[in-house]
Amino acid sequence: MHTVQISLHILALLIVLALLFDFMNGFHDAANAIATVVSTGVLRPQTAVAMAAFFNLAAVFVFHQLHVAASVGKGTIDPSVVDHYVIFGALVGAIFWNLVTWYYGIPSSSSHALIGGLVGAAVAKAGTGALISAGLLKTILFIVLSPLLGLIFGSLMMLMVSWIFFRSTPRKIDGWFRRLQLLSASMYSLGHGGNDAQKTIGVIWMLLIAAGQSTGDAPPMWVIISCYCAISLGTLFGGWRIVKTMGQKITKLKPVGGFCAETGGAITLFIATAFGIPVSTTHTITGAIVGVGASQKMSAVRWGVASNIVWAWIFTIPASAFVAAIAWWLGTKIL
């Protein structure tokens, strides 16, 4: 990969912008990890976000192989087209879409907003030849597969729990799963941190390689630590506009349903992170919640709300790509 001339103050500005996106990722996606545990009454909101933030940060000690960071940094767009203008456009496009969806309380994907931003900025600079089709196809495939896997694992967990505890009283089940939901929410937050923080690591790593400040072997440790800290701080502040949509508008959840949704979602995230696939935690938990509701009865799911969320998913990549292309052009004028 060729080295481009980037001044230190522009490099620092873009790293701060990337960490701002990472913070907003945690802020925007906090609902994914805590909505179920808050809506079931197991934890108070402040306690839930503190727990989620802790496990977002703890993921740095669990997911040592940075496969997702490598997929984003090297497997999405051709590294030879990466410069400060492309990174600027990608981050502005992703941040813009995050702000819009947060304002309207739409649980969209920060991950796919970032992918869309990279695509839009790269195409604006060098055309479609700048895209790495294999990496993008894998990401696009998991737009469908991650909610589907969440749905399957969530519904299977619900059916398995119903079979195991069919002789227990509702009161006893509620008591058990209020405690178990603490474990499932923690595991989901761990998976969220492990997958999502690595996406920003990949972007900063890509930028540092382009500037000749890092090798392609591994990102610097300060990048890894700062990205995990940024996403956990964002989670700590919490995106409260989205919590209600995720926790109650899709389907009414009880502690047993919350446990099954979080566990099904966590399994999906752990699998995706192990294989280096940058999936959407929003898509995953939404699919798991729908699976839990549908396993009880189809009418338990508010399909109108679910379909509105799906439309937001469809528009995420093209919308963030469009804004990123404009931001790339502006960046060439002002940076």
C-alpha positions, 0 to 999 in steps of 0.5 A, spaced: 500 500 500 502 506 498 503 512 503 500 518 502 502 525 505 498 527 511 499 532 516 499 530 524 494 535 525 489 532 520 491 525 522 489 527 529 483 530 527 481 524 523 483 519 529 478 524 534 473 523 529 473 516 528 473 515 536 467 520 536 464 515 531 466 509 536 462 513 542 456 514 538 456 507 536 456 505 543 451 511 545 446 508 539 447 501 540 446 501 548 439 499 547 441 493 543 444 490 550 440 493 555 433 494 552 430 487 554 433 487 561 430 494 562 423 493 559 423 486 563 424 490 570 430 486 572 435 492 572 434 500 573 436 503 566 442 506 570 445 500 572 444 496 566 448 501 562 453 501 567 453 493 566 453 494 559 459 499 558 463 494 563 462 488 559 464 492 552 470 494 555 472 487 558 471 484 551 478 487 549 481 481 554 476 476 551 477 477 543 484 477 542 484 475 535 482 482 531 479 478 525 473 483 524 478 489 524 482 486 519 475 485 515 474 492 515 481 495 514 483 490 509 477 487 506 472 492 504 475 497 499 482 497 496 487 499 501 491 503 495 485 508 494 485 510 502 487 517 504 485 522 509 479 524 504 476 517 504 476 516 511 473 523 512 468 522 508 466 515 511 466 517 518 462 523 516 457 519 512 456 514 518 456 519 523 450 523 520 446 516 519 447 515 526 444 522 528 438 521 524 436 514 526 438 516 533 433 522 533 427 518 530 428 512 535 430 508 529 434 502 531 439 502 525 446 499 524 452 503 526 456 498 523 453 498 516 453 505 516 460 505 517 461 500 511 456 504 507 460 510 508 467 507 506 463 504 500 461 511 498 467 515 499 471 510 495 467 510 489 466 517 489 474 517 489 476 511 484 469 508 482 466 501 483 473 498 482 475 500 489 470 496 492 473 489 494 467 484 492 468 478 496 468 482 503 462 486 501 458 480 499 460 477 506 457 483 509 451 484 505 450 476 506 450 477 514 445 483 513 440 477 512 443 472 516 445 475 522 437 477 524 435 470 521 440 467 526 438 471 532 431 469 530 433 462 530 437 461 536 432 466 540 426 462 538 430 455 539 432 458 546 425 459 548 422 453 546 428 449 549 426 453 556 419 452 555 420 444 555 425 444 560 421 448 565 414 446 563 412 443 570 414 450 574 410 455 576 410 462 572 412 465 579 418 460 580 420 461 572 420 469 573 425 468 579 430 464 576 430 468 569 431 475 573 437 472 575 439 469 569 438 475 565 443 478 568 448 473 565 445 473 558 445 481 558 452 481 560 454 476 554 450 480 549 454 486 551 461 482 551 459 480 544 457 487 542 464 490 544 468 485 541 464 486 534 463 493 534 469 496 537 473 492 532 470 496 526 473 503 528 480 499 530 480 497 523 478 504 520 484 507 524 488 502 522 487 503 515 488 510 516 495 509 520 497 504 514 496 510 509 500 515 513 505 510 514 505 510 521 503 503 522 504 496 519 499 491 516 501 486 521 497 489 527 494 495 529 498 499 535 495 497 542 493 504 543 488 504 538 485 498 541 485 500 548 482 507 545 476 504 541 474 499 546 474 505 551 470 510 547 465 505 545 464 503 552 463 510 554 458 511 549 454 505 552 454 508 559 451 515 556 445 510 553 441 512 547 434 512 550 430 514 544 431 507 542 430 503 548 423 503 548 422 501 541 427 495 542 424 493 549 417 493 548 414 496 541 416 489 537 414 484 542 412 484 550 418 481 554 418 477 560 425 475 564 425 469 560 424 472 553 429 477 555 434 471 557 432 467 551 433 473 546 440 476 549 442 469 549 440 467 542 443 474 540 450 473 544 451 466 540 450 469 533 455 475 535 460 470 538 460 466 532 461 472 527 466 475 531 470 469 531 470 468 523 471 476 522 464 478 520 462 485 521 455 484 523 450 489 526 448 488 533 442 491 532 439 486 526 442 481 531 438 482 537 432 485 533 431 478 530 432 474 536 426 478 540 422 477 534 424 469 534 422 469 542 415 473 540 414 468 534 415 462 538 410 464 543 405 466 538 405 470 531 400 475 533 405 477 539 410 480 534 408 487 532 410 486 525 408 493 523 414 496 527 418 490 525 417 492 518 419 499 519 425 497 522 427 493 516 426 499 511 431 503 516 436 497 515 435 497 507 436 504 507 442 504 511 448 503 507 445 507 501 444 513 505 450 513 509 454 512 502 451 518 499 452 522 504 459 520 505 460 521 497 458 528 498 463 529 505 469 526 501 468 532 495 467 537 501 474 534 504 478 535 498 476 542 499 477 543 506 482 538 509 
